[in-house]
């Protein structure tokens, strides 16, 4: 396998659902998540683990706007990045650590998943850049992410599913606020700044 795989990127549209299933596998990427953890209340998420969350996310994919971007090496799906308006993720608002920084209408990157053979090859950085391009095309002015930092080499990859600080930095994001030692809030301005933008809250 080449050190830097040649990748293409595409939004997750209904016809690409089988590609996501191939990438996530029968466990839905992680313990039946199917990328629904930020979209549901905890009790709903737990009840739906597995087939319930799979059906719920497929309904999202069948909606008007693709919920993220897939990475492909040839015809093989090798990575996923979830990105959508922050309002699509009600669990973010309920989080004290990840509560809104200000009144900016941001898009949020909430999940990065890379197939095991393609990890530690820079795929996450390229996925982040593709996600920003997609969000910009949908009218986003600011894209936000919530990586894990610091990251220990002994930490299982599953616990870094929101991405790593280093990947966001390489993709052009900067830290704007940190309410927790391990969870910075990163932003990238990808369009015109909103008029009358308020200063971030501490």
Z-matrix of the N, CA and C atoms (Angstrom, degrees):
N
C 1 1.465
C 2 1.521 1 109.59
N 3 1.334 2 118.15 1 134.82
C 4 1.459 3 120.17 2 -179.24
C 5 1.516 4 111.53 3 -65.16
N 6 1.344 5 116.15 4 152.55
C 7 1.459 6 120.63 5 -179.81
C 8 1.523 7 110.48 6 -63.31
N 9 1.334 8 116.68 7 -36.24
C 10 1.461 9 121.25 8 178.25
C 11 1.524 10 107.73 9 -122.90
N 12 1.313 11 118.02 10 100.17
C 13 1.463 12 119.80 11 -176.62
C 14 1.524 13 112.09 12 -66.82
N 15 1.315 14 116.22 13 148.56
C 16 1.458 15 121.41 14 175.12
C 17 1.519 16 107.69 15 -82.25
N 18 1.313 17 116.34 16 120.35
C 19 1.462 18 121.05 17 -173.01
C 20 1.518 19 111.82 18 -119.69
N 21 1.314 20 115.16 19 151.80
C 22 1.457 21 122.53 20 165.82
C 23 1.517 22 107.73 21 -124.58
N 24 1.325 23 116.44 22 161.22
C 25 1.458 24 121.18 23 -175.23
C 26 1.522 25 109.98 24 -132.26
N 27 1.335 26 115.78 25 145.98
C 28 1.462 27 120.76 26 -179.59
C 29 1.516 28 109.35 27 -151.81
N 30 1.327 29 117.43 28 144.71
C 31 1.472 30 119.96 29 176.05
C 32 1.519 31 110.71 30 -65.66
N 33 1.329 32 116.03 31 151.70
C 34 1.463 33 121.13 32 178.99
C 35 1.526 34 109.33 33 -81.73
N 36 1.314 35 115.67 34 92.53
C 37 1.454 36 122.99 35 176.35
C 38 1.526 37 109.09 36 -96.46
N 39 1.340 38 118.96 37 166.88
C 40 1.468 39 119.99 38 -177.72
C 41 1.525 40 114.21 39 -54.26
N 42 1.332 41 117.16 40 -37.91
C 43 1.458 42 118.35 41 -178.62
C 44 1.529 43 112.71 42 -70.56
N 45 1.329 44 117.66 43 -14.30
C 46 1.467 45 120.32 44 177.23
C 47 1.534 46 112.17 45 -97.79
N 48 1.317 47 117.62 46 6.04
C 49 1.466 48 120.28 47 177.84
C 50 1.525 49 112.33 48 -54.43
N 51 1.335 50 120.59 49 -43.05
C 52 1.468 51 119.31 50 178.00
C 53 1.526 52 113.29 51 -58.84
N 54 1.342 53 117.15 52 -30.54
C 55 1.473 54 119.91 53 177.02
C 56 1.526 55 110.60 54 -66.46
N 57 1.329 56 116.95 55 -40.78
C 58 1.465 57 119.66 56 177.60
C 59 1.522 58 110.52 57 -64.96
N 60 1.317 59 117.23 58 -40.71
C 61 1.458 60 120.21 59 177.81
C 62 1.530 61 111.31 60 -60.85
N 63 1.314 62 116.93 61 -40.46
C 64 1.465 63 120.51 62 177.61
C 65 1.519 64 110.43 63 -62.79
N 66 1.333 65 116.11 64 -43.16
C 67 1.463 66 120.43 65 -177.86
C 68 1.528 67 111.50 66 -68.50
N 69 1.325 68 117.43 67 -46.72
C 70 1.465 69 121.83 68 -176.04
C 71 1.523 70 113.02 69 -74.51
N 72 1.330 71 117.42 70 -30.43
C 73 1.448 72 119.97 71 -178.14
C 74 1.519 73 112.12 72 73.77
N 75 1.322 74 117.32 73 -177.99
C 76 1.473 75 120.96 74 -174.40
C 77 1.523 76 114.07 75 -65.75
N 78 1.334 77 118.03 76 -20.60
C 79 1.472 78 120.28 77 -179.28
C 80 1.527 79 112.40 78 -89.69
N 81 1.309 80 117.66 79 3.50
C 82 1.457 81 119.34 80 177.35
C 83 1.502 82 113.32 81 66.84
N 84 1.335 83 116.90 82 38.43
C 85 1.470 84 126.35 83 -179.64
C 86 1.520 85 111.58 84 78.87
N 87 1.323 86 117.85 85 -46.12
C 88 1.471 87 119.76 86 -179.22
C 89 1.523 88 109.98 87 -157.86
N 90 1.318 89 116.69 88 105.38
C 91 1.463 90 121.34 89 171.63
C 92 1.506 91 115.75 90 52.29
N 93 1.332 92 117.39 91 37.71
C 94 1.456 93 120.07 92 177.45
C 95 1.513 94 114.55 93 78.25
N 96 1.326 95 117.46 94 20.96
C 97 1.470 96 120.90 95 -176.06
C 98 1.530 97 112.37 96 -70.42
N 99 1.336 98 116.77 97 -50.42
C 100 1.454 99 121.65 98 -176.74
C 101 1.533 100 111.97 99 52.90
N 102 1.326 101 116.11 100 34.33
C 103 1.470 102 123.00 101 174.11
C 104 1.534 103 112.61 102 59.46
N 105 1.327 104 116.29 103 35.93
C 106 1.458 105 120.32 104 -179.83
C 107 1.525 106 113.38 105 -111.96
N 108 1.329 107 118.65 106 -0.24
C 109 1.461 108 119.51 107 -172.51
C 110 1.530 109 113.15 108 -61.87
N 111 1.340 110 118.10 109 -34.23
C 112 1.463 111 120.21 110 -179.70
C 113 1.525 112 112.29 111 -86.99
N 114 1.336 113 116.88 112 -11.52
C 115 1.460 114 120.59 113 -174.74
C 116 1.529 115 113.21 114 -95.32
N 117 1.333 116 117.39 115 -11.80
C 118 1.464 117 121.45 116 -175.26
C 119 1.521 118 111.14 117 -126.84
N 120 1.318 119 116.07 118 157.68
C 121 1.457 120 119.91 119 168.25
C 122 1.516 121 108.90 120 -68.22
N 123 1.322 122 116.34 121 154.21
C 124 1.465 123 120.75 122 -173.46
C 125 1.532 124 112.25 123 -54.86
N 126 1.332 125 117.02 124 -43.89
C 127 1.464 126 119.63 125 -178.74
C 128 1.525 127 110.88 126 -64.03
N 129 1.331 128 116.73 127 -41.68
C 130 1.464 129 120.31 128 178.74
C 131 1.527 130 110.38 129 -64.22
N 132 1.328 131 115.70 130 -42.44
C 133 1.461 132 119.97 131 -179.97
C 134 1.524 133 110.79 132 -61.33
N 135 1.314 134 116.25 133 -46.75
C 136 1.467 135 119.90 134 -178.38
C 137 1.527 136 111.79 135 -63.79
N 138 1.328 137 116.58 136 -39.34
C 139 1.467 138 119.57 137 178.47
C 140 1.527 139 111.54 138 -65.05
N 141 1.324 140 115.67 139 -32.29
C 142 1.456 141 119.71 140 -174.97
C 143 1.511 142 115.48 141 -92.73
N 144 1.324 143 118.14 142 1.11
C 145 1.465 144 119.94 143 -176.86
C 146 1.519 145 110.81 144 -49.37
N 147 1.308 146 115.05 145 129.20
C 148 1.457 147 119.88 146 -178.38
C 149 1.520 148 111.03 147 94.59
N 150 1.320 149 117.45 148 -124.50
C 151 1.457 150 121.53 149 -172.75
C 152 1.527 151 113.02 150 -63.25
N 153 1.344 152 117.18 151 -34.45
C 154 1.462 153 119.39 152 179.98
C 155 1.515 154 111.93 153 -64.44
N 156 1.319 155 116.74 154 -47.22
C 157 1.455 156 120.25 155 178.93
C 158 1.520 157 111.37 156 -68.18
N 159 1.322 158 116.45 157 -35.25
C 160 1.468 159 119.91 158 176.66
C 161 1.521 160 110.01 159 -59.75
N 162 1.322 161 117.48 160 -47.78
C 163 1.462 162 121.03 161 179.81
C 164 1.527 163 111.12 162 -64.48
N 165 1.335 164 116.64 163 -38.62
C 166 1.463 165 120.34 164 179.91
C 167 1.526 166 110.88 165 -64.90
N 168 1.334 167 116.54 166 -41.58
C 169 1.467 168 118.12 167 -179.34
C 170 1.523 169 111.21 168 -72.60
N 171 1.317 170 116.91 169 -34.35
C 172 1.466 171 117.93 170 176.34
C 173 1.523 172 110.44 171 -61.45
N 174 1.316 173 117.10 172 -36.77
C 175 1.466 174 120.17 173 176.78
C 176 1.530 175 110.54 174 -63.34
N 177 1.338 176 117.11 175 -37.90
C 178 1.466 177 120.80 176 176.20
C 179 1.529 178 109.96 177 -62.69
N 180 1.334 179 116.09 178 -45.26
C 181 1.466 180 120.85 179 -179.38
C 182 1.527 181 110.86 180 -62.26
N 183 1.320 182 117.06 181 -33.07
C 184 1.463 183 121.02 182 178.79
C 185 1.526 184 112.80 183 -78.23
N 186 1.315 185 116.86 184 -1.18
C 187 1.453 186 121.39 185 179.94
C 188 1.520 187 112.40 186 -77.74
N 189 1.330 188 116.74 187 -172.54
C 190 1.469 189 120.60 188 -171.72
C 191 1.520 190 115.61 189 -72.44
N 192 1.351 191 118.01 190 -25.74
C 193 1.463 192 120.52 191 -175.95
C 194 1.523 193 110.08 192 -126.62
N 195 1.323 194 119.00 193 127.12
C 196 1.469 195 120.41 194 177.19
C 197 1.526 196 110.76 195 -55.46
N 198 1.344 197 117.85 196 137.98
C 199 1.468 198 121.00 197 -175.98
C 200 1.524 199 114.60 198 -87.86
N 201 1.320 200 117.39 199 13.29
C 202 1.452 201 119.05 200 178.74
C 203 1.513 202 111.91 201 163.11
N 204 1.332 203 114.39 202 -167.46
C 205 1.464 204 121.92 203 -170.67
C 206 1.527 205 109.69 204 -128.29
N 207 1.325 206 116.08 205 136.97
C 208 1.457 207 122.92 206 173.57
C 209 1.520 208 110.33 207 -100.74
N 210 1.337 209 116.22 208 146.69
C 211 1.464 210 122.65 209 172.27
C 212 1.518 211 108.40 210 -107.12
N 213 1.321 212 116.49 211 139.84
C 214 1.458 213 122.18 212 -179.86
C 215 1.528 214 110.30 213 -126.49
N 216 1.327 215 115.94 214 139.40
C 217 1.460 216 122.71 215 166.80
C 218 1.513 217 105.34 216 -108.29
N 219 1.316 218 117.27 217 102.12
C 220 1.453 219 120.12 218 -168.95
C 221 1.519 220 108.75 219 66.36
N 222 1.338 221 116.52 220 -125.48
C 223 1.465 222 120.70 221 177.94
C 224 1.523 223 112.34 222 -95.90
N 225 1.326 224 117.26 223 1.57
C 226 1.459 225 120.80 224 -175.46
C 227 1.526 226 111.32 225 -92.07
N 228 1.343 227 118.55 226 123.45
C 229 1.470 228 119.68 227 174.92
C 230 1.525 229 109.70 228 -72.55
N 231 1.329 230 116.88 229 125.07
C 232 1.466 231 120.61 230 -174.53
C 233 1.527 232 113.61 231 -123.49
N 234 1.328 233 118.31 232 -7.06
C 235 1.458 234 119.23 233 -178.87
C 236 1.515 235 112.38 234 -161.28
N 237 1.328 236 115.11 235 158.85
C 238 1.465 237 122.55 236 -178.38
C 239 1.510 238 109.25 237 -143.31
N 240 1.331 239 116.54 238 139.67
C 241 1.463 240 122.30 239 173.53
C 242 1.514 241 108.28 240 -136.08
N 243 1.332 242 116.10 241 118.61
C 244 1.462 243 121.59 242 178.21
C 245 1.523 244 109.61 243 -84.77
N 246 1.330 245 116.94 244 129.47
C 247 1.465 246 121.69 245 177.00
C 248 1.517 247 108.44 246 -148.34
N 249 1.334 248 115.54 247 131.88
C 250 1.457 249 121.61 248 -177.65
C 251 1.528 250 108.34 249 -162.39
N 252 1.321 251 118.04 250 165.08
C 253 1.465 252 119.13 251 173.66
C 254 1.526 253 110.09 252 -53.96
N 255 1.310 254 116.64 253 140.45
C 256 1.467 255 121.02 254 -176.58
C 257 1.527 256 112.29 255 -53.92
N 258 1.320 257 117.18 256 -31.41
C 259 1.458 258 120.95 257 -179.71
C 260 1.525 259 112.91 258 -62.05
N 261 1.332 260 117.37 259 -18.69
C 262 1.462 261 120.81 260 178.35
C 263 1.523 262 111.75 261 -74.60
N 264 1.335 263 117.24 262 -10.95
C 265 1.464 264 122.43 263 -175.93
C 266 1.530 265 110.27 264 -119.37
N 267 1.330 266 118.68 265 78.13
C 268 1.472 267 120.57 266 -176.19
C 269 1.523 268 113.54 267 -60.20
N 270 1.332 269 118.79 268 -26.08
C 271 1.466 270 119.83 269 -179.95
C 272 1.522 271 111.63 270 -66.21
N 273 1.328 272 118.14 271 -24.70
C 274 1.468 273 120.17 272 176.17
C 275 1.519 274 110.42 273 -64.05
N 276 1.316 275 116.54 274 -42.47
C 277 1.463 276 120.53 275 -178.72
C 278 1.523 277 111.36 276 -65.47
N 279 1.333 278 116.62 277 -32.13
C 280 1.461 279 120.03 278 -179.96
C 281 1.524 280 112.60 279 -79.67
N 282 1.324 281 117.75 280 -7.18
C 283 1.462 282 121.55 281 -179.22
C 284 1.526 283 110.63 282 -86.02
N 285 1.320 284 117.11 283 125.69
C 286 1.465 285 119.83 284 176.64
C 287 1.518 286 111.08 285 -64.98
N 288 1.315 287 117.34 286 -40.05
C 289 1.466 288 122.16 287 -177.01
C 290 1.525 289 111.26 288 -71.49
N 291 1.336 290 116.75 289 -36.35
C 292 1.462 291 120.71 290 -174.66
C 293 1.525 292 112.14 291 -110.18
N 294 1.315 293 117.39 292 23.08
C 295 1.466 294 121.26 293 176.02
C 296 1.529 295 109.53 294 -59.25
N 297 1.332 296 118.41 295 159.51
C 298 1.464 297 120.13 296 -178.25
C 299 1.526 298 112.99 297 -53.82
N 300 1.311 299 115.36 298 139.48
C 301 1.464 300 121.46 299 177.51
C 302 1.525 301 110.19 300 -73.84
N 303 1.327 302 116.15 301 -41.25
C 304 1.461 303 122.44 302 -177.13
C 305 1.523 304 107.45 303 -157.90
N 306 1.318 305 116.45 304 -160.19
C 307 1.460 306 120.67 305 -177.07
C 308 1.530 307 113.13 306 -94.08
N 309 1.320 308 117.56 307 7.88
C 310 1.465 309 121.14 308 179.24
C 311 1.533 310 110.41 309 -62.44
N 312 1.327 311 116.32 310 139.00
C 313 1.470 312 121.38 311 177.51
C 314 1.526 313 108.62 312 -84.30
N 315 1.322 314 116.48 313 84.82
C 316 1.459 315 121.10 314 -174.15
C 317 1.526 316 111.40 315 -90.87
N 318 1.326 317 114.53 316 159.06
C 319 1.455 318 122.82 317 164.86
C 320 1.520 319 107.12 318 -100.48
N 321 1.332 320 117.03 319 144.33
C 322 1.461 321 121.56 320 -175.33
C 323 1.520 322 111.96 321 -116.33
N 324 1.333 323 115.18 322 134.87
C 325 1.457 324 122.08 323 170.03
C 326 1.524 325 106.35 324 -96.07
N 327 1.334 326 116.22 325 117.94
C 328 1.463 327 119.86 326 -172.27
C 329 1.526 328 114.17 327 -115.85
N 330 1.315 329 117.84 328 -11.79
C 331 1.467 330 118.84 329 -177.53
C 332 1.520 331 110.63 330 -153.03
N 333 1.319 332 115.38 331 136.65
C 334 1.470 333 123.11 332 170.46
C 335 1.519 334 107.50 333 -127.93
N 336 1.315 335 116.83 334 127.04
C 337 1.458 336 121.09 335 178.45
C 338 1.520 337 108.49 336 -135.15
N 339 1.329 338 115.69 337 125.72
C 340 1.465 339 121.61 338 -179.66
C 341 1.523 340 108.24 339 -124.82
N 342 1.334 341 116.70 340 134.24
C 343 1.462 342 121.14 341 178.45
C 344 1.523 343 110.08 342 -58.35
N 345 1.312 344 116.21 343 141.33
C 346 1.460 345 121.57 344 -172.99
C 347 1.536 346 114.11 345 -49.27
N 348 1.343 347 120.24 346 -45.81
C 349 1.472 348 118.64 347 -178.10
C 350 1.524 349 114.36 348 -64.71
N 351 1.333 350 117.32 349 -14.56
C 352 1.463 351 121.12 350 -175.56
C 353 1.529 352 113.01 351 -108.26
N 354 1.312 353 117.34 352 7.96
C 355 1.458 354 119.47 353 179.63
C 356 1.530 355 111.00 354 -77.37
N 357 1.321 356 115.59 355 155.49
C 358 1.468 357 123.74 356 -179.32
C 359 1.523 358 111.56 357 61.83
N 360 1.329 359 116.02 358 33.66
C 361 1.460 360 121.64 359 179.32
C 362 1.531 361 111.44 360 -127.73
N 363 1.325 362 116.98 361 13.65
C 364 1.457 363 120.31 362 178.49
C 365 1.520 364 114.63 363 82.97
N 366 1.327 365 117.88 364 9.16
C 367 1.461 366 120.32 365 -178.43
C 368 1.531 367 111.00 366 -65.11
N 369 1.331 368 117.77 367 -38.63
C 370 1.467 369 120.76 368 -178.69
C 371 1.524 370 111.72 369 -60.61
N 372 1.316 371 117.00 370 -41.80
C 373 1.468 372 120.39 371 -179.53
C 374 1.523 373 110.06 372 -62.24
N 375 1.308 374 116.04 373 -43.91
C 376 1.461 375 119.88 374 -178.74
C 377 1.532 376 111.40 375 -69.92
N 378 1.327 377 116.26 376 -33.64
C 379 1.465 378 119.62 377 174.30
C 380 1.526 379 111.35 378 -64.36
N 381 1.325 380 116.45 379 -42.12
C 382 1.462 381 120.03 380 178.18
C 383 1.521 382 111.19 381 -60.27
N 384 1.319 383 116.66 382 -43.78
C 385 1.463 384 119.74 383 178.83
C 386 1.520 385 111.40 384 -64.12
N 387 1.339 386 116.54 385 -39.62
C 388 1.465 387 119.90 386 178.17
C 389 1.526 388 110.74 387 -66.10
N 390 1.340 389 116.76 388 -37.72
C 391 1.462 390 120.53 389 178.81
C 392 1.522 391 110.98 390 -65.03
N 393 1.322 392 117.15 391 -39.80
C 394 1.473 393 120.63 392 177.83
C 395 1.525 394 109.67 393 -63.84
N 396 1.322 395 117.46 394 -43.92
C 397 1.463 396 120.06 395 178.47
C 398 1.526 397 111.18 396 -60.34
N 399 1.328 398 116.15 397 -41.86
C 400 1.453 399 119.82 398 178.69
C 401 1.529 400 110.93 399 -63.65
N 402 1.339 401 116.56 400 -47.17
C 403 1.466 402 120.45 401 -179.61
C 404 1.523 403 111.10 402 -61.41
N 405 1.321 404 116.55 403 -41.59
C 406 1.467 405 120.33 404 178.20
C 407 1.525 406 110.52 405 -60.00
N 408 1.323 407 116.89 406 -42.24
C 409 1.465 408 120.62 407 179.64
C 410 1.518 409 111.84 408 -63.66
N 411 1.339 410 116.93 409 -24.22
C 412 1.462 411 121.59 410 177.81
C 413 1.525 412 112.48 411 -88.80
N 414 1.330 413 116.64 412 0.10
C 415 1.459 414 120.99 413 177.82
C 416 1.510 415 115.64 414 103.06
N 417 1.333 416 118.15 415 5.47
C 418 1.471 417 120.17 416 179.89
C 419 1.524 418 110.85 417 -66.57
N 420 1.338 419 115.41 418 141.56
C 421 1.463 420 121.17 419 174.58
C 422 1.520 421 111.30 420 -102.98
N 423 1.331 422 116.66 421 -30.48
C 424 1.460 423 122.27 422 -178.07
C 425 1.526 424 108.16 423 -136.54
N 426 1.328 425 115.80 424 132.96
C 427 1.460 426 121.17 425 175.38
C 428 1.527 427 107.80 426 -115.53
N 429 1.319 428 116.32 427 136.05
C 430 1.460 429 122.65 428 -172.96
C 431 1.532 430 109.54 429 -122.71
N 432 1.346 431 116.39 430 148.06
C 433 1.460 432 121.30 431 176.69
C 434 1.513 433 110.72 432 -140.59
N 435 1.349 434 115.59 433 165.07
C 436 1.458 435 121.70 434 -171.87
C 437 1.528 436 110.37 435 -135.90
N 438 1.320 437 117.46 436 65.01
C 439 1.472 438 119.97 437 -174.85
C 440 1.524 439 113.27 438 -71.20
N 441 1.323 440 113.91 439 168.98
C 442 1.459 441 122.34 440 175.11
C 443 1.523 442 108.54 441 -93.34
N 444 1.341 443 116.69 442 133.80
C 445 1.472 444 121.04 443 178.43
C 446 1.535 445 108.90 444 -165.49
N 447 1.319 446 120.33 445 130.01
C 448 1.471 447 124.95 446 3.19
C 449 1.518 448 111.01 447 -77.48
N 450 1.331 449 115.30 448 157.67
C 451 1.461 450 121.85 449 -179.77
C 452 1.511 451 109.41 450 -113.83
N 453 1.315 452 117.19 451 125.66
C 454 1.448 453 122.38 452 179.56
C 455 1.520 454 110.11 453 -91.60
N 456 1.320 455 116.57 454 139.65
C 457 1.461 456 120.90 455 178.83
C 458 1.522 457 111.28 456 -61.68
N 459 1.340 458 116.42 457 -22.30
C 460 1.460 459 119.85 458 179.58
C 461 1.525 460 112.53 459 -83.86
N 462 1.335 461 116.51 460 -7.57
C 463 1.462 462 120.96 461 -179.16
C 464 1.524 463 109.44 462 -76.31
N 465 1.332 464 118.98 463 127.55
C 466 1.464 465 120.36 464 177.12
C 467 1.528 466 110.72 465 -57.74
N 468 1.335 467 115.72 466 144.15
C 469 1.469 468 120.39 467 -177.19
C 470 1.525 469 112.13 468 -56.69
N 471 1.344 470 117.05 469 -29.05
C 472 1.453 471 120.40 470 -177.38
C 473 1.523 472 112.01 471 -60.13
N 474 1.347 473 117.47 472 -28.69
C 475 1.459 474 120.31 473 -178.24
C 476 1.529 475 112.55 474 -80.51
N 477 1.320 476 117.20 475 -2.09
C 478 1.466 477 121.13 476 178.00
C 479 1.526 478 110.47 477 -111.59
N 480 1.321 479 116.77 478 31.84
C 481 1.461 480 119.70 479 -173.98
C 482 1.518 481 113.72 480 -72.48
N 483 1.328 482 118.29 481 -11.26
C 484 1.472 483 119.40 482 172.16
C 485 1.515 484 111.55 483 -90.65
N 486 1.352 485 117.46 484 2.85
C 487 1.456 486 121.01 485 178.42
C 488 1.513 487 112.72 486 98.60
N 489 1.317 488 115.06 487 169.57
C 490 1.461 489 122.48 488 179.52
C 491 1.523 490 110.35 489 -110.04
N 492 1.318 491 115.75 490 148.06
C 493 1.463 492 121.02 491 179.39
C 494 1.519 493 111.34 492 -53.97
N 495 1.332 494 117.33 493 -43.80
C 496 1.469 495 120.94 494 -176.47
C 497 1.527 496 111.32 495 -61.18
N 498 1.331 497 117.46 496 -37.61
C 499 1.462 498 120.26 497 179.56
C 500 1.529 499 110.57 498 -66.71
N 501 1.331 500 116.48 499 -43.32
C 502 1.466 501 119.61 500 178.92
C 503 1.529 502 110.87 501 -63.23
N 504 1.320 503 116.88 502 -41.59
C 505 1.459 504 119.50 503 179.02
C 506 1.525 505 111.27 504 -62.11
N 507 1.339 506 116.98 505 -42.99
C 508 1.465 507 120.37 506 179.46
C 509 1.527 508 111.50 507 -65.29
N 510 1.327 509 116.23 508 -26.91
C 511 1.462 510 120.36 509 179.14
C 512 1.528 511 112.41 510 -85.08
N 513 1.339 512 117.46 511 -0.37
C 514 1.455 513 121.18 512 175.19
C 515 1.511 514 116.17 513 101.75
N 516 1.336 515 118.19 514 5.44
C 517 1.462 516 121.39 515 178.52
C 518 1.528 517 110.56 516 -81.10
N 519 1.330 518 115.69 517 154.07
C 520 1.458 519 121.29 518 174.57
C 521 1.528 520 109.29 519 -127.84
N 522 1.319 521 115.84 520 150.70
C 523 1.454 522 120.65 521 179.86
C 524 1.527 523 110.15 522 -76.43
N 525 1.347 524 116.16 523 132.98
C 526 1.463 525 120.34 524 -179.86
C 527 1.524 526 112.61 525 -115.02
N 528 1.331 527 117.25 526 -20.84
C 529 1.460 528 119.77 527 -178.14
C 530 1.522 529 108.50 528 -166.09
N 531 1.355 530 115.41 529 148.41
C 532 1.459 531 120.38 530 176.67
C 533 1.527 532 107.76 531 -144.09
N 534 1.309 533 116.23 532 106.97
C 535 1.464 534 120.99 533 176.92
C 536 1.521 535 111.74 534 -92.19
N 537 1.314 536 116.01 535 -12.71
C 538 1.451 537 122.73 536 179.24
C 539 1.522 538 108.94 537 -131.17
N 540 1.315 539 116.12 538 144.71
C 541 1.468 540 120.24 539 -179.05
C 542 1.521 541 111.88 540 -57.08
N 543 1.319 542 117.48 541 -30.82
C 544 1.457 543 121.01 542 -172.55
C 545 1.526 544 114.84 543 -106.72
N 546 1.343 545 118.55 544 2.15
C 547 1.460 546 118.57 545 -173.96
C 548 1.529 547 111.70 546 -136.72
N 549 1.336 548 117.27 547 83.14
C 550 1.460 549 119.83 548 175.97
C 551 1.524 550 110.89 549 -73.43
N 552 1.319 551 115.90 550 154.06
C 553 1.460 552 121.95 551 172.14
C 554 1.528 553 106.91 552 -104.48
N 555 1.328 554 115.24 553 121.67
C 556 1.462 555 121.82 554 -175.30
C 557 1.526 556 109.41 555 -109.63
N 558 1.337 557 115.88 556 147.60
C 559 1.465 558 119.79 557 178.77
C 560 1.523 559 111.29 558 -138.31
N 561 1.335 560 113.13 559 151.90
C 562 1.457 561 121.09 560 171.69
C 563 1.517 562 107.82 561 -135.46
N 564 1.334 563 115.90 562 124.37
C 565 1.461 564 121.54 563 176.56
C 566 1.524 565 107.38 564 -80.64
N 567 1.340 566 116.38 565 119.43
C 568 1.460 567 118.35 566 -176.19
C 569 1.523 568 112.45 567 -120.73
N 570 1.325 569 116.61 568 12.62
C 571 1.452 570 120.03 569 178.26
C 572 1.505 571 109.40 570 -164.15
N 573 1.314 572 116.41 571 -166.45
C 574 1.465 573 120.17 572 179.80
C 575 1.516 574 110.21 573 -63.23
N 576 1.322 575 116.83 574 138.63
C 577 1.456 576 121.20 575 177.73
C 578 1.517 577 109.16 576 -70.20
N 579 1.323 578 114.48 577 142.59
C 580 1.466 579 119.34 578 178.46
C 581 1.515 580 110.21 579 -65.76
N 582 1.343 581 117.02 580 140.27
C 583 1.446 582 120.96 581 178.51
C 584 1.527 583 110.18 582 -68.29
N 585 1.325 584 115.38 583 141.58
C 586 1.443 585 119.84 584 176.43
C 587 1.511 586 113.63 585 68.64
N 588 1.326 587 117.56 586 28.12
C 589 1.446 588 119.81 587 -178.51
C 590 1.525 589 111.23 588 -62.03
N 591 1.322 590 116.42 589 133.58
C 592 1.450 591 121.23 590 -179.52
C 593 1.515 592 110.20 591 -83.91
N 594 1.317 593 115.86 592 158.14
C 595 1.462 594 120.97 593 177.33
C 596 1.528 595 109.94 594 -71.62
N 597 1.355 596 117.15 595 145.03
C 598 1.463 597 119.68 596 178.96
C 599 1.522 598 111.79 597 -57.36
N 600 1.347 599 114.56 598 145.20
C 601 1.446 600 119.76 599 175.93
C 602 1.530 601 108.71 600 -85.52
N 603 1.316 602 116.68 601 147.63
C 604 1.467 603 120.47 602 177.86
C 605 1.515 604 110.13 603 -86.88
